[in-house]
Amino acid sequence: MRSTTVAVIGAGWAGCAAAVELTRAGADVTVYEAARTAGGRARRIAYQGQSLDNGQHILLGAYRESLRLMQHVGLNPAQLLMRIPLHMRYPHGEDGMSMLAPRLPAPLHLLFGVLRAKGLTLADKLSLARFSSAARWMGWQLNIDCTVTELLARFDQTDRLTKLLWRPLCIAALNTPPERASAKVFLAVLRDSLGAHRAASDMLLPRTDLSALFPDAALAWLQTKGGKVMMGNRVNTIHAQDGGWTVSSEQRSDHFQHVVIATAATHAQSLLGGIDDALANQLNFDYEAITTCCLQYAATVRLPAPMLALIDEPELQRWGQFVFDRGQLNTAQAGLLAVVISASGMATEHAVKTQEVAGLVSTAAQQTQETPAQSLEVAVAQQLAHDLHMPELATPVWSKAITEKRATFACVPDLQRPANATTHSGCWLAGDYTESDYPATIEGAVRSGVKAAAGILGKTTSF
């Protein structure tokens, strides 16, 4: 019996997930990827002899599909990810806070974490307990969507708690500021982390680069099973033909029974143009950028913890929201710090407009006519030096600001997202932008790929 033939366009996390699931079921899969590196918008970048990422990511214990597929292609998540309990820890100082959820059964872990939190007043703690109780009572759902800011106001969350907990969590999870972010989607993330079993709320910090975390192994596994992988081969057009789909790339044209478009939404638009203009128009999202500033210091530089939260103050050109000590995750990267700026459009626009960070750039640096990216790197280094009380952090050995301009769609209320199945037989979509109660995350992309594969195979999923 002839196996089902499927073209998967895109070797990001969604495409790799779809390809693995289809191959497991016996399909004949060919993966096309325009780039030379797998991972899409969560991939490896080589710089200064280091394997950096185009965005520092945090996974959660709730990411069951990502963890399941990692194991299936022969990876050991326990070795590749540092698992730490849910926490929000700022550098020492009266403006910050420290909250750690102990390893107790849910919801006791959250309750004890709140009670023992440092830097929060009694009013803050009662506010957090009130929100958590109400959200559980609602089943972590809203009948009518609104912004996260409106949701927090509805439950009388204190200004301090919003500044130190809810705002950074919202920006980190949805990559959209709370005043514009969807409360429904935010609650869905909280449901599967704070509202689930204790291990689901654990933070999983990658010890390796994002391409090695799954996509590389997925493609290698695929080839051992007879699948084809065509890297550096952009697909230019697809069209329906003879009950299937002809896929034309830069190197060749082939015919398949099914095609899974697992590219970024912008490339999916171009492939669908002329085939389904209405669907192509539905993929016309607004986007949010993510910038990761990588700063290399002496190997002896070490932070108090692998991950610390930072207070972003745009009015003072302090843009960083979280800093990661890569050396504590991977000894080969000792002294490397990665600072994340989610929803970084304002930061990059400011750097472009001013060509310098007001009040923070030294006269010598100004004389070098630094680029906007370099200005941002200087500002982040100054922020670290200030917030961590470590003056040496102001002068890294080298620095690199990596901006993914269209990192995620803007996760606004009532956003209409397309289903995995299209109205065209045999044509499927996979990507973190497809219909889901998750935002644009690694797990959202993986689940989308799994759902697209299940549709082709005539199966259903539990999510």
C-alpha positions as CSV (number, residue, x, y, z in Angstrom):
1,M,0.0,0.0,0.0
2,R,1.4,3.4,-1.1
3,S,2.2,5.7,1.9
4,T,0.7,9.2,2.1
5,T,3.1,11.8,0.6
6,V,3.4,15.1,2.4
7,A,5.5,18.2,1.8
8,V,6.2,20.2,4.9
9,I,7.3,23.7,4.0
10,G,9.4,25.2,6.8
11,A,11.8,23.5,9.4
12,G,10.8,25.6,12.3
13,W,9.3,24.1,15.5
14,A,5.9,23.7,13.9
15,G,7.2,22.1,10.7
16,C,9.5,19.7,12.6
17,A,6.7,18.7,14.9
18,A,4.4,18.0,11.9
19,A,7.1,16.1,10.1
20,V,7.9,13.9,13.1
21,E,4.2,13.0,13.8
22,L,3.5,12.2,10.1
23,T,6.6,10.1,9.8
24,R,5.7,8.2,13.0
25,A,2.4,7.3,11.3
26,G,4.2,6.0,8.2
27,A,3.8,9.0,5.9
28,D,6.5,9.8,3.3
29,V,7.6,13.3,4.3
30,T,9.8,15.9,2.5
31,V,10.8,19.0,4.5
32,Y,11.7,22.2,2.6
33,E,13.6,25.0,4.4
34,A,14.9,28.2,2.9
35,A,17.5,28.8,5.6
36,R,20.6,26.7,6.3
37,T,19.7,26.4,10.0
38,A,16.6,24.8,11.4
39,G,14.4,26.4,14.0
40,G,12.6,29.2,12.2
41,R,12.2,32.2,14.6
42,A,13.7,30.1,17.5
43,R,17.0,29.1,16.0
44,R,20.8,29.2,16.5
45,I,23.0,32.1,15.4
46,A,26.8,31.8,15.3
47,Y,28.7,34.8,16.5
48,Q,32.2,35.3,18.1
49,G,32.7,31.6,18.3
50,Q,29.5,31.2,20.3
51,S,26.1,29.6,19.4
52,L,23.7,32.3,20.3
53,D,19.9,32.3,19.8
54,N,17.8,34.8,18.0
55,G,15.7,35.0,21.2
56,Q,16.4,33.7,24.7
57,H,13.4,31.4,25.5
58,I,11.9,30.0,28.6
59,L,9.9,26.8,28.4
60,L,7.5,25.6,31.0
61,G,6.8,22.2,32.6
62,A,3.4,22.5,31.0
63,Y,4.9,22.2,27.5
64,R,4.0,18.5,27.3
65,E,4.0,18.2,23.5
66,S,7.4,19.9,23.1
67,L,8.9,17.6,25.8
68,R,7.2,14.5,24.3
69,L,8.6,15.1,20.9
70,M,12.1,15.9,22.2
71,Q,12.1,12.5,23.8
72,H,10.7,10.7,20.7
73,V,13.6,11.9,18.5
74,G,16.1,10.7,21.1
75,L,16.8,13.8,23.2
76,N,16.8,13.9,27.0
77,P,15.0,17.0,28.2
78,A,16.5,16.6,31.7
79,Q,19.9,17.1,30.2
80,L,19.0,19.9,27.8
81,L,16.9,22.0,30.1
82,M,17.6,23.3,33.6
83,R,14.4,22.8,35.6
84,I,13.8,25.4,38.3
85,P,10.7,26.1,40.4
86,L,8.5,29.0,39.4
87,H,10.0,32.2,40.7
88,M,10.3,35.9,40.1
89,R,13.5,37.3,41.5
90,Y,14.9,40.7,41.1
91,P,18.4,41.9,41.9
92,H,18.8,43.0,45.5
93,G,17.3,46.4,46.3
94,E,14.2,47.9,47.8
95,D,12.5,48.3,44.4
96,G,12.4,44.6,43.6
97,M,10.9,41.4,45.0
98,S,11.7,37.7,45.4
99,M,9.1,35.0,45.1
100,L,9.8,31.3,44.8
101,A,7.2,28.5,44.6
102,P,8.4,25.6,46.7
103,R,8.1,22.0,45.5
104,L,4.7,21.4,47.1
105,P,1.5,20.0,45.5
106,A,-0.6,22.6,43.6
107,P,-2.0,25.0,44.6
108,L,-0.1,25.0,47.9
109,H,3.2,25.8,46.0
110,L,1.7,29.1,44.8
111,L,0.1,29.9,48.2
112,F,3.3,29.3,50.1
113,G,5.3,31.2,47.5
114,V,3.1,34.2,47.9
115,L,3.1,34.1,51.7
116,R,6.9,33.9,51.8
117,A,7.5,36.4,49.0
118,K,9.9,39.2,49.9
119,G,9.4,42.7,48.7
120,L,5.6,42.5,48.6
121,T,3.3,44.2,51.1
122,L,0.4,42.4,52.8
123,A,-1.9,44.3,50.4
124,D,0.1,43.0,47.4
125,K,-0.1,39.4,48.7
126,L,-3.8,39.6,49.4
127,S,-4.3,41.1,45.9
128,L,-2.4,38.1,44.3
129,A,-4.4,35.6,46.4
130,R,-7.6,37.2,45.3
131,F,-6.7,37.1,41.7
132,S,-5.6,33.4,41.8
133,S,-8.8,32.4,43.7
134,A,-11.1,34.2,41.3
135,A,-9.3,32.9,38.2
136,R,-9.6,29.3,39.5
137,W,-13.3,29.8,40.2
138,M,-13.8,31.1,36.6
139,G,-11.9,28.1,35.3
140,W,-9.3,30.4,33.9
141,Q,-11.7,31.5,31.2
142,L,-13.5,34.7,30.1
143,N,-16.7,34.9,28.2
144,I,-15.9,38.3,26.7
145,D,-12.2,39.1,26.0
146,C,-10.6,42.3,27.2
147,T,-7.1,43.6,27.8
148,V,-4.9,42.2,30.6
149,T,-4.8,45.7,32.1
150,E,-8.6,45.7,32.2
151,L,-8.6,42.2,33.8
152,L,-6.1,43.3,36.5
153,A,-8.2,46.4,37.3
154,R,-11.3,44.2,37.6
155,F,-9.7,42.3,40.4
156,D,-8.1,45.3,42.1
157,Q,-4.5,44.3,41.6
158,T,-2.1,46.7,43.3
159,D,0.2,48.9,41.2
160,R,3.3,47.3,42.8
161,L,2.1,43.8,42.1
162,T,1.2,44.7,38.5
163,K,4.7,46.3,38.0
164,L,6.7,43.5,39.5
165,L,4.7,40.4,38.5
166,W,1.8,40.7,36.1
167,R,3.3,43.1,33.6
168,P,6.6,41.2,33.2
169,L,4.7,37.9,33.0
170,C,2.4,39.2,30.4
171,I,5.1,40.6,28.2
172,A,7.2,37.5,28.6
173,A,4.4,35.1,27.7
174,L,2.5,37.1,25.1
175,N,5.2,39.5,23.9
176,T,2.5,42.1,24.0
177,P,2.2,44.9,26.6
178,P,-0.7,44.3,29.0
179,E,-2.6,47.4,27.9
180,R,-3.0,45.7,24.5
181,A,-2.7,42.0,25.3
182,S,-5.6,39.5,25.3
183,A,-6.8,38.6,28.8
184,K,-8.2,35.3,27.5
185,V,-4.9,34.1,26.2
186,F,-3.1,35.3,29.3
187,L,-5.4,33.3,31.5
188,A,-4.9,30.2,29.3
189,V,-1.1,30.5,29.9
190,L,-1.7,30.9,33.7
191,R,-4.2,27.9,33.6
192,D,-1.6,25.6,32.2
193,S,1.1,26.8,34.6
194,L,-0.1,28.3,37.8
195,G,-3.5,26.5,37.6
196,A,-2.1,23.0,36.8
197,H,0.0,20.5,38.8
198,R,3.1,21.9,40.4
199,A,5.6,20.6,37.9
200,A,3.7,22.4,35.1
201,S,4.7,25.7,36.6
202,D,8.4,24.9,36.6
203,M,10.6,27.0,34.4
204,L,12.8,25.2,31.9
205,L,15.9,27.1,30.8
206,P,17.7,25.8,27.7
207,R,21.3,24.6,28.3
208,T,21.9,24.4,24.5
209,D,21.0,26.6,21.5
210,L,17.4,26.4,20.3
211,S,18.2,24.6,17.1
212,A,19.9,21.8,19.0
213,L,17.0,21.7,21.5
214,F,14.7,19.9,19.0
215,P,14.8,20.9,15.3
216,D,18.3,19.5,14.5
217,A,17.5,16.2,16.1
218,A,14.0,16.1,14.6
219,L,15.4,16.4,11.0
220,A,18.2,13.9,11.7
221,W,15.6,11.4,13.1
222,L,13.4,12.1,10.1
223,Q,16.2,11.1,7.7
224,T,16.9,7.9,9.5
225,K,13.3,7.0,8.9
226,G,13.5,7.6,5.1
227,G,12.3,11.2,5.1
228,K,13.9,13.9,2.9
229,V,15.2,17.2,4.2
230,M,16.1,20.0,1.7
231,M,17.8,22.8,3.5
232,G,18.6,26.1,1.8
233,N,15.8,25.4,-0.7
234,R,13.0,28.0,-0.7
235,V,9.6,27.1,-1.9
236,N,8.4,29.7,-4.3
237,T,4.9,28.4,-5.4
238,I,2.4,25.7,-4.7
239,H,-0.6,24.8,-6.8
240,A,-3.3,22.2,-6.7
241,Q,-2.9,19.5,-9.4
242,D,-4.3,16.0,-10.0
243,G,-5.9,15.7,-6.6
244,G,-2.8,16.8,-4.8
245,W,-0.3,19.6,-4.7
246,T,2.7,20.5,-6.8
247,V,5.5,22.2,-4.8
248,S,8.0,24.2,-6.7
249,S,11.2,25.2,-5.0
250,E,14.4,26.9,-6.2
251,Q,15.8,23.4,-7.1
252,R,12.9,21.3,-8.3
253,S,9.1,20.6,-8.5
254,D,7.5,17.6,-6.9
255,H,3.9,16.4,-6.4
256,F,2.4,15.4,-3.1
257,Q,-1.0,14.4,-1.7
258,H,-0.8,16.9,1.1
259,V,1.2,20.1,1.8
260,V,1.7,21.7,5.2
261,I,2.7,25.3,5.1
262,A,4.7,25.7,8.3
263,T,6.5,29.0,7.5
264,A,6.1,32.3,9.1
265,A,2.7,33.9,8.3
266,T,4.2,36.4,5.9
267,H,5.7,33.7,3.7
268,A,2.4,31.7,4.0
269,Q,0.6,34.7,2.6
270,S,2.8,34.8,-0.5
271,L,2.3,31.0,-1.1
272,L,-1.4,31.4,-0.7
273,G,-1.7,34.5,-2.9
274,G,-3.8,33.7,-6.0
275,I,-4.9,30.4,-4.4
276,D,-7.0,31.8,-1.5
277,D,-6.8,35.6,-1.2
278,A,-9.3,35.7,1.6
279,L,-7.1,33.3,3.7
280,A,-4.0,35.2,2.7
281,N,-5.6,38.4,4.0
282,Q,-6.4,36.7,7.3
283,L,-2.7,36.2,7.8
284,N,-2.1,39.9,7.8
285,F,-1.2,40.3,11.5
286,D,0.4,43.1,13.4
287,Y,3.7,42.0,14.9
288,E,5.8,42.5,18.0
289,A,9.6,42.4,18.0
290,I,11.9,40.7,20.5
291,T,15.5,41.8,21.1
292,T,18.1,39.7,22.9
293,C,21.3,41.5,23.9
294,C,24.2,39.1,24.4
295,L,27.0,40.5,26.4
296,Q,30.3,38.6,26.9
297,Y,32.3,39.3,30.1
298,A,35.3,37.6,31.8
299,A,34.6,33.9,32.5
300,T,34.6,34.8,36.2
301,V,31.5,36.9,36.0
302,R,28.6,35.1,37.6
303,L,25.1,36.3,38.6
304,P,23.3,35.4,41.9
305,A,21.0,33.1,39.9
306,P,20.7,31.7,36.4
307,M,17.8,34.1,35.7
308,L,16.9,37.4,37.2
309,A,14.0,39.8,36.4
310,L,14.8,43.5,35.7
311,I,12.6,46.5,36.0
312,D,12.2,48.1,32.6
313,E,11.9,51.8,32.7
314,P,11.7,53.2,29.1
315,E,11.7,56.8,30.3
316,L,15.2,56.1,31.6
317,Q,16.2,54.0,28.6
318,R,16.3,50.9,30.8
319,W,14.9,48.3,28.4
320,G,15.9,44.9,29.8
321,Q,13.2,42.7,31.4
322,F,15.1,39.5,32.2
323,V,18.8,38.6,32.3
324,F,20.1,35.0,31.9
325,D,23.5,33.8,33.0
326,R,24.4,31.5,30.2
327,G,27.5,30.3,32.0
328,Q,25.3,28.7,34.7
329,L,23.4,26.8,32.0
330,N,26.4,25.8,29.9
331,T,29.9,26.0,31.2
332,A,31.2,26.6,27.7
333,Q,29.5,30.0,27.8
334,A,30.9,31.3,31.1
335,G,30.6,35.0,31.4
336,L,27.9,35.3,28.7
337,L,24.8,37.2,29.8
338,A,21.6,37.4,27.7
339,V,19.2,40.2,28.3
340,V,15.7,39.9,26.9
341,I,13.6,42.9,25.7
342,S,10.2,41.5,24.7
343,A,7.8,43.8,22.7
344,S,11.0,45.6,21.9
345,G,9.6,47.9,19.2
346,M,9.9,51.0,21.4
347,A,13.5,50.3,22.4
348,T,14.7,49.7,18.8
349,E,12.8,52.7,17.5
350,H,14.3,54.9,20.2
351,A,17.8,53.6,19.3
352,V,17.2,54.3,15.6
353,K,15.9,57.8,16.2
354,T,18.5,59.0,18.7
355,Q,21.6,57.0,17.5
356,E,22.5,57.1,21.2
357,V,20.9,56.4,24.6
358,A,20.3,59.7,26.3
359,G,22.4,60.3,29.4
360,L,24.0,56.8,29.4
361,V,26.4,56.7,26.5
362,S,29.9,57.9,27.2
363,T,31.5,60.7,25.2
364,A,34.1,58.2,23.8
365,A,31.3,56.0,22.6
366,Q,29.5,58.9,21.0
367,Q,32.6,59.8,19.0
368,T,32.7,56.3,17.5
369,Q,29.4,57.0,15.8
370,E,27.9,53.7,17.1
371,T,25.0,52.1,15.3
372,P,21.5,52.0,16.9
373,A,22.1,48.3,17.8
374,Q,25.3,49.3,19.6
375,S,23.5,52.1,21.4
376,L,21.0,49.6,22.7
377,E,23.8,47.3,23.8
378,V,25.4,50.1,25.7
379,A,22.1,51.0,27.4
380,V,21.6,47.4,28.5
381,A,25.1,47.0,29.8
382,Q,24.6,50.2,31.8
383,Q,21.3,48.9,33.2
384,L,22.9,45.7,34.3
385,A,25.8,47.6,36.0
386,H,23.2,49.8,37.8
387,D,20.7,47.1,38.8
388,L,23.1,44.5,39.9
389,H,25.6,46.9,41.6
390,M,28.4,45.4,39.5
391,P,30.2,48.3,37.7
392,E,32.2,45.9,35.6
393,L,29.1,45.0,33.7
394,A,29.1,48.4,32.0
395,T,32.0,47.3,29.8
396,P,31.6,43.9,28.2
397,V,34.3,42.3,26.1
398,W,31.8,42.2,23.2
399,S,28.1,42.6,22.8
400,K,25.5,41.6,20.1
401,A,21.9,42.8,19.9
402,I,19.8,40.3,18.0
403,T,16.4,41.6,17.0
404,E,13.6,39.4,15.5
405,K,11.4,42.2,14.0
406,R,8.4,39.9,13.5
407,A,9.0,37.6,16.4
408,T,5.3,37.1,17.3
409,F,1.9,38.3,16.3
410,A,0.5,41.0,18.5
411,C,-1.7,39.0,20.9
412,V,-4.6,41.4,21.2
413,P,-8.2,40.7,22.4
414,D,-10.5,38.8,20.0
415,L,-7.8,38.2,17.5
416,Q,-9.1,35.9,14.6
417,R,-6.6,33.2,13.9
418,P,-6.9,30.7,11.1
419,A,-7.5,27.0,11.6
420,N,-5.0,24.3,10.6
421,A,-7.3,23.0,7.9
422,T,-8.0,25.2,4.9
423,T,-10.9,25.0,2.5
424,H,-8.6,23.4,0.0
425,S,-8.3,19.7,0.2
426,G,-4.8,18.5,1.2
427,C,-3.6,22.0,2.1
428,W,-2.8,22.7,5.8
429,L,-1.3,25.4,8.0
430,A,1.0,25.0,10.9
431,G,2.5,27.8,13.0
432,D,2.2,29.5,16.3
433,Y,-0.2,32.0,14.7
434,T,-2.9,29.4,14.0
435,E,-6.1,28.9,16.0
436,S,-5.2,28.1,19.6
437,D,-5.7,29.4,23.1
438,Y,-1.9,29.7,23.4
439,P,0.1,32.8,22.4
440,A,3.0,32.6,19.9
441,T,5.3,30.3,21.9
442,I,7.4,27.2,21.2
443,E,4.7,25.0,22.6
444,G,2.1,26.8,20.5
445,A,4.1,26.1,17.4
446,V,4.6,22.5,18.3
447,R,1.0,21.9,19.1
448,S,0.0,23.5,15.8
449,G,2.3,21.1,13.9
450,V,0.9,18.1,15.8
451,K,-2.7,19.3,15.0
452,A,-1.9,19.7,11.3
453,A,-0.4,16.2,11.2
454,A,-3.5,14.8,13.1
455,G,-5.8,16.4,10.5
456,I,-4.0,14.7,7.7
457,L,-4.1,11.4,9.5
458,G,-7.8,11.7,10.3
459,K,-7.1,11.9,14.0
460,T,-8.0,14.3,16.8
461,T,-5.9,15.9,19.6
462,S,-6.6,16.5,23.2
463,F,-5.8,20.2,23.1
